[in-house]
């Protein structure tokens, strides 16, 4: 005798419930699985298999409710270190920052900071590119020195500070030289000045001061181009106003004042640049004497120009 349709539906439903109930792990099973993954992850970490350790510790992390507070803390730290030692620095940074935020007074907090600083430096690109990560590493390292002045990691952190500074100095120097080579003398002067003010004890002062003064002396020629640009816009708009080609005369007159203000701004920048150049020429002479570069600066001061770079010649 066969089953009715209703009996078949009841039977299938009952089997589904039975299978679901059998397939769902109990809290005891979850606890055993979490402990097993934790133990395996720690064992692999100790043996140097950091990739395997990270995999098992991730699985154990999913069952943190079944781990003790001490195990959770140790799991988080060893996971961060496993990722770092596996070369997965971005992931290590996330884990280390979370660990430091969660356990600010942990016994190994100094070591955690040390690895975090290292990780940021590991992912920072070459000096030609953005140095946000290098700046972050430097910030963390300087905070470390303030917080842990007696740390056994202090000598290593100070080396990392020097490494970060060297990279940043090279970055800013390359940018400044880039502007100088392309004839953007004012932006170049601003960046050489930044190096002098920010890293006075870490740069080649003679070289940076030379380039700073050189660009200051050339700012007037750069300013002339800016003034000519705004003058052209001023004259064009003035002509349109006179010929009644503007829809709003009052708005156009306000724009004329803006153009005029820009011309005055660049005239002021030009004057101040020459004044600062003269002041720093005296400083250069006092510190480094009347060497070849000093004489070159005097020549630039007299002539108000310099031989064009190869980049400027081909532009």
C-alpha positions as CSV (number, residue, x, y, z in Angstrom):
1,X,0.0,0.0,0.0
2,X,1.4,3.4,-1.0
3,X,1.6,6.7,0.9
4,X,-0.9,9.5,0.4
5,X,0.3,12.9,-0.7
6,X,-0.2,14.3,2.8
7,X,1.7,11.4,4.4
8,X,4.6,11.9,2.0
9,X,4.8,15.6,2.8
10,X,4.8,14.9,6.5
11,X,7.5,12.2,6.1
12,X,9.7,14.6,4.0
13,X,9.3,17.4,6.5
14,X,10.1,15.1,9.4
15,X,13.3,13.9,7.6
16,X,14.3,17.5,7.0
17,X,13.9,18.3,10.6
18,X,15.9,15.2,11.6
19,X,18.7,16.0,9.2
20,X,18.9,19.6,10.3
21,X,18.9,18.6,14.0
22,X,21.6,16.1,13.3
23,X,23.8,18.5,11.3
24,X,23.7,21.4,13.7
25,X,26.6,21.3,16.1
26,X,25.9,21.5,19.8
27,X,27.6,24.1,22.1
28,X,29.8,21.3,23.4
29,X,30.9,20.5,19.9
30,X,31.5,24.2,19.1
31,X,33.7,24.5,22.2
32,X,35.7,21.4,21.3
33,X,36.2,22.7,17.8
34,X,37.3,26.2,19.0
35,X,39.8,24.7,21.4
36,X,41.1,22.3,18.8
37,X,41.6,25.1,16.2
38,X,43.2,27.3,18.9
39,X,45.7,24.5,20.0
40,X,46.5,23.6,16.4
41,X,47.1,27.3,15.5
42,X,49.4,27.8,18.4
43,X,51.3,24.6,17.7
44,X,51.8,25.6,14.0
45,X,53.0,29.1,15.1
46,X,55.6,27.6,17.4
47,X,56.8,25.4,14.6
48,X,57.2,28.3,12.2
49,X,54.3,27.5,9.9
50,X,52.8,31.0,10.1
51,X,50.5,30.6,7.1
52,X,48.9,27.5,8.7
53,X,48.9,29.1,12.1
54,X,46.9,32.1,10.7
55,X,44.4,29.8,9.1
56,X,43.6,27.8,12.2
57,X,43.7,30.9,14.5
58,X,41.1,32.5,12.2
59,X,38.9,29.5,12.6
60,X,39.4,29.6,16.4
61,X,38.5,33.3,16.3
62,X,35.1,32.4,14.9
63,X,34.5,30.4,18.1
64,X,35.8,33.0,20.5
65,X,32.8,32.6,22.7
66,X,34.2,29.2,23.7
67,X,37.7,30.5,24.6
68,X,38.9,32.0,27.8
69,X,39.9,35.7,27.9
70,X,43.5,34.8,28.2
71,X,43.2,32.5,25.1
72,X,41.5,35.3,23.1
73,X,44.2,37.8,23.9
74,X,46.9,35.3,23.0
75,X,45.1,34.3,19.8
76,X,44.8,37.9,18.7
77,X,48.4,38.6,19.2
78,X,49.8,35.4,17.7
79,X,47.4,35.9,14.7
80,X,48.8,39.4,14.1
81,X,52.4,38.1,14.4
82,X,51.7,35.2,12.1
83,X,50.3,37.5,9.4
84,X,53.3,39.8,9.8
85,X,55.8,36.9,9.5
86,X,53.9,35.6,6.6
87,X,54.5,39.0,4.8
88,X,50.8,40.0,4.9
89,X,51.6,43.4,6.4
90,X,48.3,45.1,5.6
91,X,46.3,42.4,7.4
92,X,48.9,42.4,10.3
93,X,48.4,46.1,10.7
94,X,44.7,45.7,11.2
95,X,45.2,42.9,13.7
96,X,48.0,44.8,15.6
97,X,45.9,48.0,15.8
98,X,43.0,46.1,17.1
99,X,45.2,44.3,19.6
100,X,46.7,47.6,20.9
101,X,43.3,49.2,21.2
102,X,41.9,46.2,23.0
103,X,44.8,45.5,25.3
104,X,46.7,48.7,25.9
105,X,48.3,47.4,29.1
106,X,49.2,43.9,27.9
107,X,52.7,42.7,28.9
108,X,53.7,42.5,25.2
109,X,52.3,45.9,24.2
110,X,55.7,47.4,23.5
111,X,56.5,44.5,21.1
112,X,53.1,45.0,19.4
113,X,54.0,48.6,18.8
114,X,57.4,47.6,17.4
115,X,55.8,45.2,14.9
116,X,53.2,47.8,14.0
117,X,55.8,50.4,13.2
118,X,57.7,47.9,11.2
119,X,54.6,46.8,9.2
120,X,53.8,50.4,8.2
121,X,57.4,50.9,7.0
122,X,57.2,47.6,5.1
123,X,54.2,48.8,3.0
124,X,55.4,52.3,2.4
125,X,56.3,52.8,-1.2
126,X,59.5,54.2,-2.8
127,X,60.3,57.9,-2.1
128,X,58.7,59.1,-5.4
129,X,55.3,58.1,-4.3
130,X,52.9,59.1,-1.5
131,X,54.5,58.6,2.0
132,X,51.4,58.4,4.2
133,X,52.4,55.1,5.6
134,X,55.9,56.3,6.3
135,X,54.5,59.3,8.1
136,X,52.2,57.0,10.1
137,X,55.2,54.8,11.1
138,X,57.1,57.9,12.2
139,X,54.2,59.2,14.2
140,X,53.8,55.8,16.0
141,X,57.5,55.6,16.6
142,X,57.6,59.0,18.2
143,X,54.6,58.1,20.3
144,X,56.5,54.9,21.4
145,X,59.5,57.0,22.5
146,X,57.2,59.2,24.6
147,X,55.3,56.3,26.2
148,X,58.1,53.8,26.7
149,X,61.3,55.7,27.3
150,X,62.9,52.7,29.1
151,X,61.8,50.0,26.6
152,X,64.2,47.4,25.5
153,X,62.9,48.1,22.0
154,X,63.9,51.7,22.2
155,X,67.2,51.4,20.2
156,X,65.4,49.5,17.4
157,X,62.6,52.0,17.4
158,X,65.1,54.9,17.1
159,X,66.6,53.2,14.1
160,X,63.1,53.0,12.6
161,X,62.7,56.7,13.2
162,X,65.9,57.4,11.4
163,X,64.8,55.2,8.5
164,X,61.4,56.9,8.2
165,X,63.0,60.3,8.3
166,X,65.5,59.4,5.6
167,X,62.7,58.2,3.4
168,X,60.6,61.3,4.0
169,X,63.5,63.7,3.4
170,X,64.3,62.0,0.1
171,X,60.6,62.2,-0.8
172,X,60.3,65.9,-0.1
173,X,63.7,66.6,-1.8
174,X,62.7,64.8,-4.9
175,X,59.5,66.8,-5.1
176,X,61.3,70.0,-4.6
177,X,63.9,69.2,-7.3
178,X,61.1,68.1,-9.6
179,X,59.5,71.6,-9.3
180,X,62.9,73.3,-9.7
181,X,63.7,71.3,-12.8
182,X,60.4,72.2,-14.4
183,X,60.8,75.9,-13.5
184,X,58.1,76.1,-10.8
185,X,60.4,78.0,-8.5
186,X,58.0,79.2,-5.9
187,X,56.6,75.7,-5.1
188,X,60.2,74.4,-5.1
189,X,61.3,77.1,-2.6
190,X,58.4,76.3,-0.3
191,X,59.4,72.6,-0.2
192,X,63.1,73.3,0.4
193,X,62.1,75.7,3.2
194,X,60.0,72.8,4.7
195,X,63.0,70.6,4.7
196,X,65.1,73.2,6.5
197,X,62.5,73.9,9.1
198,X,61.3,70.3,9.7
199,X,64.6,68.3,9.5
200,X,67.4,70.8,10.4
201,X,69.6,68.1,11.9
202,X,68.9,65.3,9.3
203,X,69.5,67.0,5.9
204,X,72.5,68.1,3.9
205,X,72.0,71.7,5.1
206,X,74.5,73.2,2.6
207,X,72.8,71.6,-0.4
208,X,69.3,72.3,0.7
209,X,70.0,75.9,1.7
210,X,71.7,76.4,-1.7
211,X,68.6,75.2,-3.6
212,X,66.3,77.2,-1.3
213,X,68.1,80.4,-2.0
214,X,68.4,79.6,-5.7
215,X,64.7,79.2,-6.0
216,X,63.9,82.2,-3.9
217,X,66.0,84.3,-6.3
218,X,64.1,82.9,-9.3
219,X,60.7,83.4,-7.8
220,X,60.4,86.9,-9.5
221,X,60.7,85.3,-12.9
222,X,58.0,82.7,-11.9
223,X,55.8,85.5,-10.5
224,X,56.1,87.4,-13.7
225,X,54.4,84.5,-15.5
226,X,51.7,84.4,-12.9
227,X,51.1,88.1,-13.1
228,X,51.0,87.9,-16.9
229,X,48.4,85.1,-16.7
230,X,46.1,87.1,-14.4
231,X,46.8,90.3,-16.4
232,X,45.6,88.6,-19.6
233,X,42.4,87.4,-17.9
234,X,41.9,90.9,-16.4
235,X,42.3,92.7,-19.8
236,X,40.0,90.2,-21.6
237,X,37.2,90.6,-19.0
238,X,37.7,94.4,-19.0
239,X,37.2,94.4,-22.8
240,X,34.1,92.2,-22.5
241,X,32.6,94.6,-19.9
242,X,33.3,97.6,-22.2
243,X,31.7,95.9,-25.1
244,X,28.7,94.9,-22.9
245,X,29.3,91.1,-23.6
246,X,28.9,90.0,-20.0
247,X,25.4,89.0,-18.6
248,X,26.1,90.4,-15.1
249,X,28.3,93.6,-15.0
250,X,28.5,93.8,-11.2
251,X,29.6,90.2,-11.0
252,X,32.2,90.7,-13.7
253,X,33.6,93.8,-11.9
254,X,34.0,91.7,-8.7
255,X,35.9,89.1,-10.8
256,X,38.1,92.0,-12.1
257,X,39.0,92.8,-8.5
258,X,39.8,89.2,-7.8
259,X,42.2,89.1,-10.8
260,X,43.8,92.4,-9.6
261,X,44.2,90.8,-6.2
262,X,46.0,87.9,-7.7
263,X,48.4,90.2,-9.5
264,X,49.1,92.1,-6.3
265,X,49.6,88.8,-4.4
266,X,52.3,87.6,-6.8
267,X,54.0,91.0,-6.7
268,X,54.2,90.7,-2.9
269,X,55.4,87.1,-3.1
270,X,58.2,88.2,-5.4
271,X,59.3,91.0,-3.1
272,X,59.3,88.7,0.0
273,X,61.2,86.0,-1.8
274,X,64.0,88.4,-2.7
275,X,64.1,89.6,0.9
276,X,64.4,86.1,2.3
277,X,66.9,85.2,-0.4
278,X,69.1,88.1,0.7
279,X,68.8,87.1,4.4
280,X,69.7,83.5,3.7
281,X,72.6,84.5,1.4
282,X,74.2,86.0,4.5
283,X,73.6,82.9,6.4
284,X,75.1,80.7,3.7
285,X,78.2,82.9,3.4
286,X,78.7,82.8,7.2
287,X,78.3,79.0,7.4
288,X,79.9,77.8,4.2
289,X,82.0,80.6,2.9
290,X,82.3,82.1,-0.6
291,X,82.4,78.7,-2.4
292,X,81.4,77.9,-6.0
293,X,77.7,77.7,-5.2
294,X,77.8,81.0,-3.3
295,X,79.2,82.7,-6.4
296,X,76.6,81.0,-8.5
297,X,73.9,82.4,-6.3
298,X,75.4,85.9,-6.6
299,X,75.3,85.5,-10.4
300,X,71.6,84.4,-10.3
301,X,70.9,87.4,-8.1
302,X,72.5,89.8,-10.6
303,X,70.9,88.3,-13.7
304,X,67.6,87.2,-12.2
305,X,67.7,84.0,-14.2
306,X,69.5,80.7,-14.5
307,X,70.3,78.4,-17.5
308,X,67.3,76.4,-18.3
309,X,67.2,72.8,-17.3
310,X,66.9,70.2,-20.1
311,X,63.3,69.6,-19.0
312,X,62.4,73.3,-19.4
313,X,64.1,73.4,-22.8
314,X,62.0,70.6,-24.2
315,X,58.7,71.8,-22.8
